[in-house]
Amino acid sequence: MEDKVIEQIISKAIEIGVHNTLNALGLTYEVVTESQAKKIYGKRLINEWRHKRWIVGYPTGNKERSKVYFKRTELETVSGMLDIQNIVPANKIFDQVT
């Protein structure tokens, strides 16, 4: 694999780690409403991620405002992992598996 590809993968992994660390330290707000998530990541991706069970919609307990919320760390992790998947060419992934 090229050095640039490895550098991009490491960069994304660090980004995921930073988001998780900031959340663990309580420096970021963990709760993201469904409408916020769809605005940030797009309605299609949120629906796809929920369908694949990569993210979980947690009940808010307040039907008047929003039915579900998401955890920011889950959203950021899935988004970052998809970025990594897009960085690595598919033929490189299959070469490593076989």
C-alpha positions in Angstrom: 0.0 0.0 0.0 1.2 3.5 -0.7 2.5 5.7 2.1 -0.1 8.3 1.4 -2.9 5.8 1.8 -1.5 4.6 5.1 -1.1 8.2 6.2 -4.8 8.9 5.4 -5.9 5.8 7.3 -3.9 6.7 10.4 -5.2 10.3 10.2 -8.8 9.1 10.2 -8.1 6.7 13.1 -6.6 9.5 15.1 -9.7 11.6 14.3 -12.0 8.9 15.6 -9.9 8.5 18.7 -10.0 12.3 19.4 -13.8 12.4 19.1 -14.1 9.4 21.6 -11.5 11.0 24.0 -13.3 14.3 24.0 -16.5 12.6 24.7 -15.0 10.5 27.5 -13.7 13.7 29.1 -17.1 15.3 28.9 -15.9 18.0 26.6 -18.5 17.3 23.8 -22.2 16.8 24.0 -22.9 13.1 23.3 -26.6 13.4 22.4 -27.5 14.2 18.8 -31.2 14.4 17.8 -32.4 12.5 14.8 -33.0 15.8 12.9 -29.5 17.0 13.7 -27.9 13.7 12.7 -29.8 13.8 9.4 -28.7 17.4 8.8 -25.0 16.6 9.5 -24.6 13.2 7.8 -27.6 13.1 5.5 -30.9 11.3 5.7 -29.9 8.5 3.4 -26.8 7.6 5.4 -28.6 7.7 8.8 -31.3 5.4 7.4 -28.7 3.1 5.9 -26.6 2.9 9.1 -29.7 2.2 11.2 -30.9 -0.5 8.7 -27.4 -2.1 8.9 -27.5 -1.7 12.7 -24.3 0.3 12.7 -25.9 2.9 14.9 -28.7 2.7 17.4 -31.6 5.1 17.8 -32.2 5.5 21.6 -35.7 6.5 22.7 -35.9 10.0 24.1 -38.9 9.4 26.3 -40.4 12.7 25.0 -42.6 12.0 22.0 -43.5 15.7 21.6 -39.9 16.7 20.7 -38.1 13.7 19.1 -38.7 10.0 19.1 -35.0 9.0 19.1 -31.5 10.3 19.6 -28.1 9.1 18.6 -24.8 9.0 20.3 -22.2 11.3 18.7 -19.4 8.8 19.3 -21.3 6.1 17.3 -22.0 8.5 14.5 -18.4 9.7 14.3 -17.0 6.2 14.4 -19.2 4.9 11.6 -18.5 8.0 9.5 -14.7 7.7 10.1 -14.7 4.0 9.3 -16.6 4.6 6.0 -14.0 7.3 5.2 -11.2 4.7 5.8 -13.0 2.1 3.7 -13.2 4.7 0.8 -9.5 5.4 1.1 -8.4 1.8 0.7 -8.9 0.5 -2.9 -11.2 -2.5 -3.0 -8.6 -4.6 -4.7 -6.1 -4.0 -1.9 -8.7 -5.2 0.7 -9.3 -8.4 -1.2 -5.6 -9.0 -1.9 -5.0 -9.0 1.9 -7.9 -11.4 2.6 -7.0 -14.1 0.1 
